[in-house]
């Protein structure tokens, strides 16, 4: 329903796309992948008309409504429900039940809906904007990181809603598992071109890897052929009997179109520095309870008991605001419990990635200085090796923290953990702000890490990849579940979900699946119009 013809977009000396042509067809749900800063969000702005391409045309059908997730937070109504209802069409302006359904799916209780929008955190205010987008029922949804600020239950609801949506979707998300369960196609920015292929992100990257492999083999064969010709010419150009043949070979070389070596994006390339810890158990948690005001009636969790084995993979999961980060901070020794205790092995070495740790980076320090603060015994070469592994090679390692993006700061925090040997990692949503490729590298390294891992995450892909035990925050507080995430869904499931959803088949996308919501099919637009030349 959208046709992009021969667009080029540059910023200064950086070319994002060069003569790109592609289309988004009827009811296609397209996952948009690529490194941070490669131009994904820019394409959204071009489609919305907020920016213009340097050249080319974007054709959009007349009357075709495109909805995008607003990041600005501006509210005019007294309650959350009234605010979201402002996005309903004139025909539906009194159908508040539609707004209620979507708000409920995104984690708002009935009481929440009657509160003032400004009384909620920034994350929940972004959810309100998402609710306002979904009730509009546009023909196409442009979703730029909609999974940010959503807890695991809301993510599962949104996944189902998007599957049932009858229009088109263009989705940017760092959560590959979420993307793969929603989308029909994947497209990505590859060497200033945009490729779109049918299938999930795994298929997309496998196809690109296969094409790159063929390209490299062809290039090496050509190089071999060129060397052979050059050697023949060198041997025969001075001989009268073979000079003409040598000259003919030289002309062949001149006409040959050289195959260039492909450039590749920088990738995270690291291993966590493990220090051996004797013993099968590295941490014991006994009868743990916590409340911020010290009142047991307001406890985030009570009587929590579990132990951490030397190679355990424990995921802490549940809705936002229930105390997952608080528990991790208690385990890290940054908070004291109201009751109970945390006992650690005497040789325990903790690597802690906390949500608030990004704010502890000194904006006036450069990357090397921040890494040295984690371990002053490291020399400059060792610090630069860590910086390079975190994708800050050469002069990039001397950038000040204040000029870094959220994803770059997350990589600095990971680098600070790499600067010291550890035998347990406490990680609070470490994938926030990282692009998909970096997340996959991190997940692989967590799987290979020889120590224990305790992680707070909303990513069902990561849960399925590494978690062997769970600490689950459900309506009754926090409890230990001995089993993996699919075992949990099958045996217990989330309190808010219908029974049918709890038995969902291990993340696979069934052809016919009962959805939590049914989104109506958008009306058919009129014929196309052109959106600007530049």
N, C-alpha and C positions, 0 to 999 in steps of 0.2 A: 504493500500500500504506500510505501515511500520509495522514491527512486533518487539515488545520489549519482550525479553524472560528472565525472572528471574534475572533482574538487581538489584543490591544493590549499594548504594552510601552513604558514610559517610564522614564527616569532623570532625576529632578529635573524640570527644565523642558523637557528634550528628549524628544520623542516619536519613537521609532524606527519603530513600526508602529501603525496605527490601524484596528482592525476588519478585519484581514486574513484572508482565506479562500483556501486553495489545497490542492492534493493532489499527491502524487508517485505516479505509477502504476507498474504492474508493469514491471520491466526498464528503466525510464527512467533515463537518465544525465543529470543536470541540472547545468549550469554556473551558479554563483551569482555574480553580478557586482554591483558597487556601490562607491562611494568608501570609502576607509579610514575606519572609525568610523561607518559608516552602519547597522551592526547585523547583519552577516552572521554573525559568530562567535556573537553573542547568540542567533540563531535555532538554531544548533547546540546551544547549552546548553539551550535550551527543549525541543528534541526529546529530548535525553538526560535531561531531568528535573533537570538541575543548577541551573536557575532556573525560576521559575514566571511565566507571563504575568500581567499585571494583570487581564485578563479573557479569556475564551475557552477553547477545549478543543483539545488535540492528541490525536487518536485513533490508536492504534497497535495492530495486530493482536496477539492473544495469542500468545506464543511467537516473536514476530518479533524477531530478533537484530540490533541496531544496533552497528556497530563504528566507533570514532573514533580518530583519530591522537593518541596521548598525547604531550604536550609535556614532561612531567616525566621525569627520567632516574633511574630506580631499578632496579638489577639485583641478582639474588640468586644467579645461577649462575656457575660458574667459567669457562665458555667462551661465546663468542657463539652457537654452535650450540645448546648446552644451554639458553641463555637464551631463544632464539626458540622452541625446542621446547616450552617451558612453556606456550605459547599454543595448542598443538594440543589437539584434543578428546580425551576419554578413549578413544574408539575409534581415534584416530590417534596416540596418545602415543609409539609406537615408530616411527612413519613419519618418521624424521628426513630422509629424502630430500626431502620436501615443503619442509621448512625450508631445506634446502641449495639447492634450485632457486631459491627466492625470494631468499635471501641472495646467491647468485651473480648473479642479475639485477640486484640493487641494488649490485653492485660489490665484494662480498667474495670474496676468493680462498679456496681450501681452507685455506691456512695461516692466514688471518685468522679463519676460523671456530673455530679451536682456541685463539685468544687470549682474554684476559680482556676483557669488555666495557668496563671502566674504562680500558683502555689506548688506547682510540680517542678521537678528537676529538669535540666535541659534535655536529658535523654527522653523523658516522658513527653516533653513539649514537641520534640521531633516526632514522636509517635502520633501526637495529635495532628501534625501536618500530614503524616502518612494516612491517617484515617480520613482527613479532608480530601486527599487525593483519591482514595479508593471509592468514596461515596459518589464522586463525580461521574464514575463510569465512562471514562473517555474511550476513544477508539484505540489509542496506543498509550502505554505506560512507559515513561523513561524513568528508570529507578537507579539512582546513583548511590550505592552502598546502603540499601534499605535495611540490611541486617544489623548495621551499627545500632547500638542501644536497645536491641531486642533480646529478651531472654529466650531460653530454649523452647518454652511452651509457646510464646508468641511467634517464634520462628516457624514452628511446626504448623501453626494456624495460617500464617502468611503463605507458606509453601502450598497448602491445600487451596487457599483462595486463588493464588496465581495459576494453579493447574486448571481451575475451573473457569478462569477468565476467558471470555470469548473473543477478545481483541488481540492486538499485538503487544509484545513486551520487548523492550530492550533493557537489559539488566547488567549493571556493573556491581560485582560483589567479590570480596576476597575469599568468600566461603565456597569452595569448589563443590562440597557436598550439597549445599543448598542449590547452587546453580544447576548441577547435574540432574537434580530431581524435579526441576521446574522447566528447563529449557528444551526446545526441539532442535536448535541450531547453536553453533558457537562461532563467534567471529573475533578476530584479534588484529592488532596493529603489528605488522611484520615488515621491518625495513622500509618504513614510510608508505607501505601499502596496507589495505585492510582486506583480510581474507575471511570469507564466511563459508562454513562447511556444515552439513547436516550431522547431527550427533552431539555428544557431550564434550566437555573440555578434554577428557582423556583422549578421545578419538581425534580431536583437533590437534593436540600436541603430538600424538603418535604419527599423524599424517605429516605434520611439518618436519618432525625428526627424520622420517623416512625420505621425504623429498630432499632434505639437507644432506642426508647420507649419499643419495644418488648424485646430487650436485658435486659433493666433495670427491667421490670416486671418479666422476667424469673429469673434474678439474685436474686430479692427479694423473689420470691417463693422458690428458692433453699435455701436461707439463713433461711427462716422460717422452711423448712424441716430439715436443719442441726440442728437448735436449738431444734426441737422436738426430733430428734434422740439423741442429747447430753443429753437432760433432761431425756429421757427414760433410757439411759445408767447409768446416775448418780443415778437414783432411783433403778435400778435393778442389778447393777454389784455385789453388796454385798449379794444378796439373792441367795441361792442355787437353788431355784426353777426357777429363771429367768436369772441366770448368763449366761447360754449358749445363750439365745436370745440377751442379752446385748452385748456379744462378737460378735455375728453375725452382729449386728447393727454397731459395731465399724469397722468391716471389710468392711461394706458397705460404711462407711464414708471415709475409706482409699482409696477405689477405685473410689470415686466420683471425677470427674473433676470439680474443682471449677470455677465458672463463675466470672471473674474479673470485677470490676467496670470500666467503660469506662472513659478514660481521655478526657477532652475537652479543646480546646484552650481558652485562655483568651479573653474576649469580652469587648468592651466599655460599661460602665454602668453608665450613668449620667443623670442629668436633669439640664437645664439652670436655674440659680437662678433669678427669676422674681421679680421685684419691681413694685408694682401697680402704675399706672400713671393715674390720673383723667383726663377725657376728651376724646372725640371721635377722636380727631386729635392730633398726637404727633409731626408732622413736616409738614411745608409748603414750597414748592419750587416755587418761582415766577420769571418768565422771565429770566431763568438762561442761560448764555452763557459762553464759555470758550475756550481760545486758549493759548498755551504755550508762544507765542511771543507777546500776547496782540493784535494782528491784527485780527479784526472781520472776514476778508476774509479767515483766516486760522482756523476758529472756529471748534472744534470737534462737538459741538452742539450749537444751538441757540434757544433763546426764549422758553426754556423748563419750563413748569409749571405743577405741580401736588401736591397733598397732600398725606400724609401717615396716614391712620387710625390706631387706637390703636392695631388692630389685623390683619393688612394687610399682605399679602404675595406677595411682588413685586419682579419679576425677571427682571434683566437687561441683555438683550441678543443681539447678533450681532457678526459680524466678529471681529477677533483680530485687534488691532491697531486703533479702531474707537473711543475709549474714555470711555469704560465701567468702567474700574478701576479708571479713572480720576474722573468720576461722583461720584463714591462711596467715594473717598477720599475727595471730596468737601463736601459731606453730613456728613463725619466724622469730618470736620473742619480742615483737613490737607492741603487743598488747598483753595485759594480764587478765586471765579468766576470773570470773566471780567465784566459781567453785571448780575444784578439780586441779589437775596438774598435767604438764607435758614433760615427760622424761626423755632425754636424748642420750644416745651413745656418746661416751667421752671423746671419741674421735670424729664426731659428726662435723661435717663442713657443709654449710648451707649456701646455696645460690638462690637469691630471692629476687624475683621479678614482680614488683608490686604495681598496681594501677597508678598510685600516687608518686611512684619513683621518678617518672619523667619530670615531674615538677621539682624534684630535688637536684636535677642537673643544673649546674651553674651556667646561665646564659652567656657569661663573659668568658668562660673557658672554651678552648678548642677541644676537638675530639681526643687528641692525644693526651691533653692534660686531664680530661675526665677519666680516661682509661688508667692513667698513672695514679689517680686518686684511689682507684680500686685496689691497686697493688704497687706501691712505690718502689718495690725491689726490681721491677721490670725495666730493662734498658730500652733505648729508643727503637732499636731494631725489633725487639719483641713487641713493643707497643704498635709499631707500624704493621707488623704481621697480623695482629688482631684487627687493626683498623682495616687492612686490606681484605681480611676474611669477611668483614661486615660491609664490604662494598664501598670502602673509603680509601682508595689507593692514592699513593703519591701526595700531591698538594691537597687533595680532598680531605685528608686526615687533619689538616690544619684549619678547617672551617670552624667558626664559632657555633656553639650550640644554638644561639638565638636565631640563626639563619636556617636551621634545619627544619624539615617538615616533621609531622608526627611519626611517619614511618621511619625516617632517618634517626629520630631520637630513640625509637624502639630498638633499632639496631645498635645504637650506642649502649643502651642498657644491657642488651645481650652480650655485647663486647665486654662490659664490666664483669659479667658473670664468667666469661671465658678467661678473664685475667687471673682467676684464682682456681685452684683445684677444689672440687666439690664431690660429695657423695650423696647429696639429696638436692633436688631442684624444686622450689616452691614458685609456681608460675601462675600469675593472675591475669588471665586473658592476654597472653603474650602475642597473639596473632593480630590484635587490634592495630590498624594502620599499616600492616604488612601486606604486600601484594601476594597474589596467589602462588607465584613461583617461590617466594621466600617462605611462605607458610609451609609449602610442601617440603622444602629443605629442612626447616625446623622440625616438622613432624618426623621426618626420617631420622634426624639426629636424636630426637627424644626416644625413638624406638631403639636405637643402637646404644644409647647411654647405659653405662654399666651400673649406675647407682639407682636410687629411687626417685620417682617423680610424683609430685602432687600438683594437679593443675585445675584451675578454675576455667571452664570453657563452655561456650554455648554451641560450639561446632559439633554436630552429630558425626561428621566425617572423622574428626580427631578422636572423638569418643570411641568410635568403632575401630579406629586404627591402633590405639594404644592402651585404652583403659581396661584393667582387669578387675578393679574394685571401684565402687562408687560411694560417695557420701552425698545423699540425696536430701535436698530441702523440699519437702512437700508440705501440705497443710498442717501436718502434725509436728513440724520442726525438722531437725536433721537426724538422719539415721544411716548406719552403714549397710550397704547392700553388697553381698559377696557374689559377684558375677559381673558379666560385661553389660554393655548398654542394651543390647538386644534382649538379653535375659531379663533385664529390668522392664523393658517395654512389654514383654510377653507376660511376665508374672505379676507386675504391679502397675506400671504405667503412670501417667500424670493424672492428678485428681480432676483437672478441668476437662479432660478429653472423654468423648463417648467411648464405650467399650470397643466399638468397631475400629476406632482409630488406634487404640492401644495395641492391637494385634497387627499393625501395619508390618508388611513383609520386609524387615531388615533393610530399609532404605531404598528398596527397588521401587521403580515407578510402575505400578500396575496399569494395564490398559484401561480397565474400568474400575474406578475406585470411588467409594462414597466420600464426598467432600464435606468439609465442615460448613462451607458457604457455597452458594451458587451465585455467580455474578452474571447479570443479564447481558445478552449480546448487544453490543453497541449498534445504533442504527447505521444503515448503509450510507456512506458519504457520496456526494456528487462527484463529478469528474475533476481531473487534476488541475491545479494551478502551479505556477512557478514561484519559488522563493529565491529571489534576488541574485544578481550577478555581482561579482566584486572585482 
